[in-house]
């Protein structure tokens, strides 16, 4: 087993997405933290999963109870054959598979004070109130961080005590904003207090004092998660204490929905309240703001909408089945509905894995229904840190098939089918009218806006509910789309990201983001596009003939040595010759409109001189030459000493800057120049015949950031940092370069789990047929602050249309449900008066 600890290196291949959230220093603090998690029911195993994936030093699982039927609706690492066995011991083997760097052990004895001293963080999820107070007082006085978490049906409770001297090194996880200042005319400090506060935020270091559990019980400080329920935390604070008192007196919990004790669903646990921030990680790392100190959460909107729909004790009584805990809250009829559901899950990544796990626990499609999951990607090592259904031995396998097999182990009754299709116009013959008409709903687990918008249009067209969610580091959101009730996903969009001006990339970079984008463009222009153009030529498709001539004739290498010569000459062109030409056109002392040309965002560059003693120069040549060789099907080399010898014998042509070369200083100037250029005669070059060209092994290279052996990131890092050196821009290390150039979305498992828990609450409402807009909740969170907000979805717009327009619309190609609605309106409205038609966007085209 690999080890975490003081001297352990961080496996960036595994933890890359998490590192972009937490940073290296926080990860190192995690790797020296021993965690105790007491209580291995549904909530406990969820916390354990996320902590183990996070990469702490060790995790100890504690539980003195045995598996019962009611555990199986939320404890995804228990099986029916485990009934009667200790929950911690059974879960230990399956949890240990999640991360080979984290030793996982089980403990079934009493939690004595002496035993607790082994840990830096203690998490209690299934303890009596007396036990919580005893352990809380001991932990507080001995500098051990304590977290108490509990779920009861549709209610959740959370308390944290990080001690009297908790230091937070980064309170929000955000990078300080930076901007280029063109000119300073006057400086005046208006408010020193404000300036010190702002600087303190950017330094990201703060200290906090937190009270012990016993001290805070009487005078609790609540964090509000839903401002529409401002009084709810105080009520739930008393409610949870009342439950503990009842259990202490009667040695049992109240019977669900009993008319004798008038119990609400507060008394049983289900799976949907995994809404808790990454407090175990916060306690270990000093990263992000902790909760001060109590958090309560409820989702009573999931209960039946009708006021007269009162569940009975008989309907919610246990049946000795794996769904007993869920039946205790919602009754057996909902369980029958869940079993019949047919759902389409698009994506089997981090969100997809969590959704499938919850689907299995809920019993979705466990009868006549079916879950169809599609994902065209294969499993990579970097996925294993968040996509918990996959193991190291699954790398290179298809995500959808592997995830489907994994959840079948959790609940053999679930009917699930894995596809490997991309959703889009090219697969509409697979996902056709019959397919969508057969669905009860769609859940998105996608990582790009285009695919989300496509699925949104399909759901609108076929009038199907859509569950949409996404994460970005510690941030997450959930949106529920209900036909004819809420607006669609596409109804509101974020503004497009600002692009970098072409002239800034080409000649005037001033930030590392500019040089990294330039390096990405270089990669595409050198190792992908020329080969694609040549392949087009081979199939007699028109392509740029100048580029073809270079690819097939002048630049065509015949050996590794030729590739090195090409790489060396290209280095000279990009980092010396082009810079000298730029300075020839715009000398360092150039004046424009009375001001220095090289000022503000324009950094004056300087040319580089190649040296085999410079590691960065050698990194570039090694990567560029190997990639060039790959694109022509030639063998490469990693022998650095042999490369040095080859480079010493290469004679680079002397460069002399030319007059009359036009260099555009703005994108507008470039556009004007392009518009004024007339039609040019095609370059007359003697290209090889398509038959001869087909003999060349030209292979387009698709950029892949996560393969450490393919030279892709080696090239990007070297190319970007060399250009940064040209312009005196601070360089970026490989980790940061990979984030920016690879457009990586930072992610941690806890945010994903929290978001998916909220998604499944909305799913319960859809299955029950909720009709009121106020019953549904869109959710937003930032676990770093921490911040939570819930709102009603925006209502579907209502448009006034005339009778004649309705008749016209009915003849369009519409889904059956929309067509039926339009015909009904036509038949019922014989006048020329306007009628209001509520519909989701794009329904009537």
Number of C-alpha atoms within 10 A of each C-alpha: 8 9 17 23 18 13 10 14 11 18 13 14 16 20 22 23 23 24 22 19 21 23 15 14 13 19 22 23 19 27 25 20 24 19 28 24 27 26 24 32 30 28 26 25 26 19 24 27 20 23 24 24 28 27 30 28 23 23 25 19 25 26 24 15 16 17 22 20 20 24 27 29 26 27 24 23 23 28 19 15 8 17 16 12 14 20 28 29 19 19 24 23 14 14 23 19 18 25 24 16 24 26 22 23 18 21 18 15 10 10 14 10 13 7 10 18 15 14 17 20 25 24 25 24 24 22 17 15 18 13 12 19 17 13 21 26 17 17 25 19 11 14 17 22 23 28 22 21 23 24 27 20 25 24 22 23 22 22 24 25 27 29 21 15 11 18 19 20 19 21 22 19 20 13 8 10 6 6 7 10 9 9 9 6 4 5 6 5 7 8 8 9 9 11 12 11 11 12 12 12 16 16 13 19 15 15 12 14 13 19 21 23 26 15 13 15 15 8 9 18 17 17 19 19 20 18 12 11 11 11 11 16 23 13 10 19 17 11 13 20 14 12 19 17 16 14 15 14 10 9 10 11 17 20 20 29 25 17 11 9 10 12 15 17 23 23 21 22 27 29 27 27 27 24 24 22 24 23 28 27 25 20 29 23 25 23 27 26 23 24 24 19 20 22 22 25 22 21 17 15 17 20 19 19 17 8 6 7 9 11 19 15 18 13 17 23 19 21 15 10 15 23 23 25 29 28 24 28 27 23 23 20 12 16 20 16 18 22 20 18 21 22 23 21 23 24 27 31 26 26 27 27 27 25 25 25 23 23 21 26 25 27 24 28 24 26 17 15 20 21 24 20 26 24 23 14 17 18 22 20 19 19 23 23 26 29 24 23 24 24 18 15 9 16 17 12 14 20 30 30 19 19 25 24 15 18 23 16 15 19 24 14 16 26 22 26 16 20 17 16 18 15 19 13 10 10 11 12 9 12 16 11 15 9 12 20 16 12 19 19 22 25 24 22 27 22 16 9 12 11 17 20 16 16 23 26 19 23 22 28 24 20 24 21 24 26 24 22 25 21 24 16 23 25 22 20 24 21 25 24 29 26 21 20 18 24 22 29 22 18 15 9 9 7 6 6 6 6 6 13 14 18 17 19 19 14 20 22 27 21 20 21 18 24 31 27 19 23 24 22 14 16 22 16 12 18 23 19 17 24 24 17 20 28 22 16 20 18 11 10 10 11 15 14 18 13 17 23 19 13 19 20 14 10 15 18 20 12 13 18 17 16 26 25 20 19 22 23 17 15 21 21 15 17 21 18 20 16 23 22 19 21 18 15 17 16 14 17 11 13 13 10 6 7 9 13 17 18 14 12 16 18 19 22 23 18 20 19 11 15 13 17 9 10 11 18 20 20 18 24 29 26 26 29 24 24 25 28 26 20 18 22 15 17 12 19 13 10 9 13 9 10 19 16 11 13 19 10 9 13 10 12 8 7 13 10 15 10 9 7 11 8 15 15 15 14 13 13 13 14 11 10 11 10 9 8 8 7 6 6 6 9 10 8 10 9 16 14 10 15 10 11 17 15 9 15 14 26 20 20 19 12 17 12 19 18 14 11 8 16 21 22 26 21 24 29 28 28 28 26 26 23 26 23 17 20 23 17 19 12 20 19 11 13 14 14 24 20 16 16 22 18 10 14 15 18 24 27 25 27 29 29 27 24 25 33 22 23 25 20 20 24 23 20 18 21 17 17 11 20 13 9 15 13 18 25 21 20 21 21 23 19 26 24 17 20 16 18 16 17 15 15 21 16 18 21 17 14 12 12 14 17 20 13 13 20 15 11 18 21 11 11 12 17 18 14 13 20 18 13 13 23 16 13 18 18 10 9 15 9 11 10 10 14 16 12 17 16 22 27 22 14 20 18 10
